[in-house]
Amino acid sequence: MYHNEQEVGSAIISFLSGEMNTSALKREDVFYTTKLSRNTSYEAAKKSIQDSLQKSKMNYIDLFLLHSPYGGKEKRLESWKAVEDAIKTGVVKSGGVSNYGVKHLQELLDSKPRIHPVVNQIEVHPFNTRTNITSFCTQHGIVVQAYAPLVRALRMEHPTIISLAHKYSCTPAQLLVRWSLQHGFVPLPKSVTKERIISNGNISAFSIDAVDMKALDNLDEYLVTDWDPVDCD
């Protein structure tokens, strides 16, 4: 999907077998996710999974996602069938979707799939709460993976963010990650800086109280920082 499967797989394998693996971690301790870039056909999806395995040199994929709902109903359902078959054979452990709106999720569930999606990876943060989608996912046992949980740094200096970060003695990024976790989401903060990666995960020392969670929820302006296919046909 992102043309980096070979590099990611090589890095994982090299780390697990190398001297830096001081905790004796094994393959099952690493969660490897990849995606189908486009919904075009069952065979194309099946080949994409095989290609991902070959390029990464991993013996299985922990989570395989359909990257978007684009392609139409027939192609979406065909692609999902390929994911189901890959799970049945053991080369994929779990399957999910990404950027699916409520109607796409309902369509998939109405098709009576053999295997339900375990994840919907969507853009979610206080400035785009997507409560209709997240509520539907919660109702149906689908985990929400929140990408762009830091709003791609577009609202780090918002007065409410600054004020609450000061109140909780944390960074704005830590505040946003904590908000996501307290809603039951799995945030996917992104950084190229080692110190920030560590900092973004260091959020166990505080929790946001209910009043402040509501204040953050009320920042919703349906801010889309990338793309927004959740309503496509």
Solvent accessible surface area in square Angstrom, and as a share of the most:
residue,aa,sasa,rsa
1,M,52,0.23
2,Y,125,0.47
3,H,173,0.77
4,N,64,0.33
5,E,14,0.06
6,Q,118,0.52
7,E,108,0.48
8,V,54,0.31
9,G,0,0.00
10,S,63,0.41
11,A,61,0.48
12,I,25,0.13
13,I,73,0.37
14,S,70,0.45
15,F,76,0.32
16,L,36,0.18
17,S,96,0.62
18,G,34,0.33
19,E,170,0.76
20,M,157,0.70
21,N,19,0.10
22,T,125,0.73
23,S,83,0.53
24,A,76,0.59
25,L,69,0.34
26,K,126,0.53
27,R,37,0.14
28,E,122,0.54
29,D,83,0.43
30,V,34,0.20
31,F,132,0.55
32,Y,9,0.04
33,T,50,0.29
34,T,11,0.06
35,K,15,0.06
36,L,8,0.04
37,S,43,0.28
38,R,172,0.63
39,N,8,0.04
40,T,64,0.37
41,S,34,0.22
42,Y,50,0.19
43,E,113,0.51
44,A,39,0.31
45,A,1,0.00
46,K,85,0.36
47,K,120,0.51
48,S,27,0.17
49,I,4,0.02
50,Q,95,0.42
51,D,39,0.20
52,S,3,0.02
53,L,28,0.14
54,Q,136,0.60
55,K,108,0.46
56,S,1,0.01
57,K,153,0.65
58,M,10,0.04
59,N,112,0.57
60,Y,33,0.12
61,I,0,0.00
62,D,14,0.07
63,L,2,0.01
64,F,0,0.00
65,L,0,0.00
66,L,0,0.00
67,H,23,0.10
68,S,7,0.04
69,P,0,0.00
70,Y,100,0.38
71,G,47,0.45
72,G,23,0.22
73,K,120,0.51
74,E,114,0.51
75,K,69,0.29
76,R,10,0.04
77,L,45,0.23
78,E,49,0.22
79,S,0,0.00
80,W,4,0.02
81,K,102,0.43
82,A,3,0.02
83,V,0,0.00
84,E,9,0.04
85,D,33,0.17
86,A,9,0.07
87,I,32,0.16
88,K,130,0.55
89,T,104,0.60
90,G,32,0.31
91,V,48,0.28
92,V,1,0.00
93,K,112,0.47
94,S,24,0.16
95,G,0,0.00
96,G,0,0.00
97,V,0,0.00
98,S,0,0.00
99,N,4,0.02
100,Y,4,0.01
101,G,3,0.02
102,V,47,0.27
103,K,96,0.41
104,H,2,0.01
105,L,0,0.00
106,Q,68,0.30
107,E,29,0.13
108,L,5,0.03
109,L,25,0.12
110,D,93,0.48
111,S,51,0.33
112,K,176,0.75
113,P,20,0.13
114,R,128,0.47
115,I,37,0.19
116,H,99,0.44
117,P,5,0.03
118,V,61,0.35
119,V,11,0.06
120,N,0,0.00
121,Q,16,0.07
122,I,1,0.00
123,E,1,0.00
124,V,0,0.00
125,H,1,0.00
126,P,0,0.00
127,F,1,0.00
128,N,0,0.00
129,T,12,0.07
130,R,13,0.05
131,T,87,0.50
132,N,99,0.51
133,I,4,0.02
134,T,11,0.06
135,S,67,0.43
136,F,22,0.09
137,C,0,0.00
138,T,107,0.62
139,Q,139,0.62
140,H,70,0.31
141,G,63,0.60
142,I,8,0.04
143,V,66,0.38
144,V,6,0.03
145,Q,21,0.10
146,A,0,0.00
147,Y,29,0.11
148,A,14,0.11
149,P,2,0.01
150,L,21,0.10
151,V,0,0.00
152,R,106,0.39
153,A,66,0.51
154,L,97,0.48
155,R,66,0.24
156,M,40,0.18
157,E,152,0.68
158,H,52,0.23
159,P,101,0.63
160,T,35,0.20
161,I,0,0.00
162,I,82,0.42
163,S,67,0.43
164,L,15,0.07
165,A,6,0.05
166,H,156,0.70
167,K,113,0.48
168,Y,36,0.14
169,S,105,0.68
170,C,21,0.12
171,T,58,0.34
172,P,34,0.22
173,A,15,0.11
174,Q,19,0.08
175,L,0,0.00
176,L,0,0.00
177,V,6,0.03
178,R,48,0.17
179,W,3,0.01
180,S,1,0.00
181,L,72,0.36
182,Q,64,0.28
183,H,74,0.33
184,G,58,0.56
185,F,18,0.08
186,V,64,0.37
187,P,17,0.11
188,L,65,0.32
189,P,50,0.31
190,K,164,0.69
191,S,30,0.19
192,V,149,0.85
193,T,49,0.28
194,K,145,0.61
195,E,118,0.53
196,R,159,0.58
197,I,95,0.48
198,I,108,0.55
199,S,32,0.21
200,N,11,0.06
201,G,59,0.57
202,N,95,0.49
203,I,15,0.08
204,S,99,0.64
205,A,99,0.77
206,F,31,0.13
207,S,67,0.43
208,I,7,0.03
209,D,66,0.34
210,A,83,0.65
211,V,119,0.68
212,D,13,0.07
213,M,21,0.09
214,K,124,0.52
215,A,38,0.29
216,L,0,0.00
217,D,38,0.20
218,N,103,0.53
219,L,27,0.13
220,D,64,0.33
221,E,90,0.40
222,Y,108,0.41
223,L,30,0.15
224,V,46,0.26
225,T,28,0.16
226,D,89,0.46
227,W,73,0.26
228,D,54,0.28
229,P,3,0.02
230,V,8,0.04
231,D,109,0.57
232,C,26,0.16
233,D,135,0.70
